[in-house]
């Protein structure tokens, strides 16, 4: 009789198991190529990392993109469960819980690997020639420095000037630079690298409104998932697939 009861319960659990599927999370960000975009495979490397980390903890994340103000306000109000591409700030921390860092977002100087370049102050950069994206903002100090800066309509044009030896450095977002190199001049990837000192550096996080009833649970689930990915090697492997292993947070 006991065995029949056990078998009956087991059969019932199998019938009900579709209802035990992973909980879905509504995740949001703005369009931010090459990190996250509806134009990229699997929504881009950042979306892939975030959804894979949540999957490790039993959640199914669905990422959509919206204008940044809408994304933030939607996450704040609870319309969306989380924003997945946010920099930490003390002001935001009053209203949101933040995850462990996902990736680094750095503004740096791309250079030829053979060139030894270091700097401490903007004045140290006066001997060098730069090419940057037209109307691109690097930093207030750099943009008003009076350095030898040539502007190009496309980032790849600036990179090609660097490869040709016509300029010494190309300032900009590291992830964007790596994506441009991978897409247009992969044969030059091994001959280029970044100056060690960055212009600026921020970490990117998942953030959940403190008013969300499961805010602690969601952040904890993500943190456990991303740490599991770091431990099993899938975190760095995913970034390497996109040529962005340099942006890994150890």
Buried (B, 14 or more C-beta within 10 A) or exposed (E): EEEEEEEEEEEEEEEEEEEEEEBEBBBBBBBBEBBBBEEBEEBBBBBBBBBBBBBBBEBEBBBBBBEBEBBBBBBBEBBBBBBBBBEBEEEBEEEBBBBBBBBBBBBBBBBBEEBEBEBEEBEEBEEBBBBBBEEBEBEEEBBEBEBBBBEBEEBBBBBBBBBEEEBBBBBBBBBBBBBBBBEBBEEBEEEBBBBEEBBEEBBBBBBBBEEBEEBEBBBBBBBBBBBBBBEEEBBBEBBBEBBBBBBBBE
